[in-house]
Each structure stands twice: as structure tokens, then as C-alpha cells.
Amino acid sequence: MRQLNEDRDFLRVCNVGGEAMRDEDIARVQRIAQYRWTDSAGRDAPFLTADEVKNLTIRAGTLTAEERKVINNHIVSTITMLEALPWPRHLRNVPEYAGGHHERMDGKGYPKGLTREQMSVQARVMGIADIFEALTAKDRPYKKGKTLMESLEILGRFKQNGHIDPDLFDVFVRRKVYLRYAETYLDPEQIDEVDPSAIPGFQS
């Protein structure tokens, strides 16, 4: 009974999702899935269905590959709508700025797979802003908004793995752009002490 209770508590944690799931945790879910039980109709059944295993073993984030594909399509729709608008000359690059916030500096982003050199500074800024807002957002039904330090640590790792612009991220931290945003939009308990020396990859 103690083992079953521990497994149940473990599955509850997995069901919340997070930044990353360890190989050993995925293996544990798959092990638990092999338990057998008798359902209400008297049939022998596995403890977890294949769909439940799939949703409980998402390696990063909370979306399956199929769900991620649907979500990713929003940027294609954004670009299509914005490019159809008759922008005045000084705003003609808005579709590129808004449409580039899911590109990565290493070319592994979407929808166009652009590299840092192929993107404008404004689009690279939007990439950092979009991730920071998503991490700290307090109105998402599927997660709690992270603190400043938690968010900057994650962004620092994104800098290290080629996801965001390294120079612009350093400016973001050095000039405390995050703090100006936090003071306007975040709850007081999210605004914790930031230690720049503990942010991965940050160059002062």
C-alpha cells in the first residue's frame, strides 16, 4: 500500500509537467503503467492507458508532439494575417518582428528556421520578451507564474543552448529590463532577489 501511495503521488507530480522530465522518471511511469487491475466491468486492464502514459511522459513542457504542432501553427497564422494588412512604410516590418519570436539563434526554431544573422534585432528582442512573459505569466490555467530568478535562470540556459540572442539577453539582465516589467505586471511574491552571478551564461 505504501508503494502504491508513493506511485500515485509521483504520478500527480508528473501530471503537472515542468521544464524537463528525467529519463528515470519516464521509466518509472512506464513501470507503473504495467500494474494490472480489475475494472468496474470485471476486466483485467493495465493501470495506465497508452494515452495516459504518453501524456505523463512528456520530456519537456506539458504538450504532446501533436498538441505542440497545433500550437506552433499560431505563428503561421499571425504572419499570414499581418502580411495581409496595408502597413504604412514605418511599420512595414511588423510582420517580421512579430513572426520571428519563435525562431532560434541556431536556426532550429520555427516557422522558417532562421538563424541569428537572418533576423532583425527587433525580432530577436521579441523572442526574449515572449519567453520571459510566458515564464512569469500568472494567468495561465496550466501553471503558476515563476519568480524573476527562476525565469532568468531558464533564459540563461536558453542563451547557452543557442535559443535566444546572447548579447541581447545580457543587456536584458544588465539593464534590469525584467524589473521594470515585473513592477508593473507581476505579483509581489514573484519579485525575488536576483543574483546575476547565478544566472547561467550571463556576461556582465
MOGI-V838815 format. One line per field, one symbol per residue. ss: DSSP state (H for helix, E for strand, C for the rest). burial: I if it has 9 or more other ideal C-beta (glycine too) atoms within 8 Angstrom, else O. A space follows every 50 residues. Layout:
ss: ???
burial: ???
This chain:
ss: CHHHHHHHHHHHHHHHCECCCCHHHHHHHHHHHCCEEECCCCCEEECCCH HHHHHHCCCCECCCHHHHHHHHHHHHHHHHHHHCCCCCHHHCCHHHHHHC CCCCCECCCCCCCCEHHHCCHHHHHHHHHHHHHHHHCCCCCCCCCCCHHH HHHHHHHHHHCCCCCHHHHHHHHHCCHHHHHHHHHCCHHHCCCCCHHHCC CCCC
burial: OOOOOOIOOIIOOIOOIOOOIOOOIIOIIIOIIOOOOOOOOOOOOOIIOO OIIIIIIIOOOOOOOOOIOOOIOOIIOIIOOIOOOOOOOOOOOIIIIIII IIIIIIOOIOIOIIIOOOIIOIIIIIIIIIIIIOIIOIOOOOOOIIIIII IIIIIIIIIOOOIIIIOIIIIIIOOOIIIOIIOOOIOOOIIOOIOIOOIO IIOO
